[in-house]
């Protein structure tokens, strides 16, 4: 990803979680459902590669999850703490291009 896309991605996630945290402060329960397209830990992907954990949005996501000091829970990891390589292996087609699954 280019630098502009990376910058947008981290700003989007920070804004999203800022809103979630504001709701928590108000005493509301927050459930965020969806695919953030971030594998937070090497165990969560098929091919983590070098520097995997240093990617800015992974660093940020780890910091907002309960294990990293934040208030949020990765529900999948809560119920499946040891399951490895949970991203399906294979190829999918999106917008006419091939993308290898499990590679961020």
N, C-alpha and C positions, 0 to 999 in steps of 0.2 A: 504494500500500500504506500502511496505517496504521503509526503509530510502533511499536506493539506487535509487529506482524508483522515489521517491519524489524529490530527488536531480536532477535527470535527467530531470524531468518534469519542474521544475522551471528554470533550465539552458536553456532548449529548448525555453520556452516562453520568457525569457529575450533576447535570441539571436534573435528570430523572431521579437520582438518588437523593438529591437535595429536597425534592418534593416529597419523596417517601419519608425521609427523616422528619420533615415538617409535620407530616401526618402523624408520625409516631409521637412527636412532642405534644400534639393535641390529644393524645390518648387513644388514637384510632389504631386499629389493626390493619396492617398492610400486607397484601399478597401480590407479588409481582410475578406474573406468569408470562412465559414466552421464551424465545430463544435469543439470548443476548449475543450469540455467536462469539463467546469467549470461553475457552477451556481454561479454567483458573489454575489448574495444577497439571503437571505432567501425566499423572494417572488418568486424567480426563480426556486424553487424546491418543491417537495411534502413533503419531510421529512428532514428539515434542521438539526435537532438534536443539542445537546450541542456542543459548540465550533466551530460551523459551520463557522463563520466569521473569526476565528483565523487561519484557514488553510493557509499555506504560499502562495500558488498560488492564493487563493481568495484575500488575502491582496494585493498581487502584482497586480492582474487584476483590483481591485478597484482603485489602485493608477494610472493606465494608462488610465482609463476612465475619461471622462470630469468631471463628478461629484466628482472625487477624485483628481482633479488637472492635469490630463493628457489630451492629445490632441484627444483621440479617443472617438467615440460615440458608445454606444450599440444601434444599430438601432431598434432592437425589442422593447427595453424599451422606446425609443424615441416616437414610435408610439402607444405603449400599456403600459403606465406607471403604471397602476393599476392592470393589469391582473395578477392573482395569479396562482401558481402551473401550470406553463406552460409545464413542463415535463409531458409526458403522463404516466399515471399509468398503471402498468401491468408488464408482464414478457417478455423478449426477449431471444432468444437463440443465443449465440455467441461461436464459437469454442467448441461446445458440452456442454457448461456450462450455467446455468441459471443465469441471472443478473436482479435484480429488477431495473426498470427504476426509475429515480428521486432520486436515492441514489448515492452519490458520493464517 
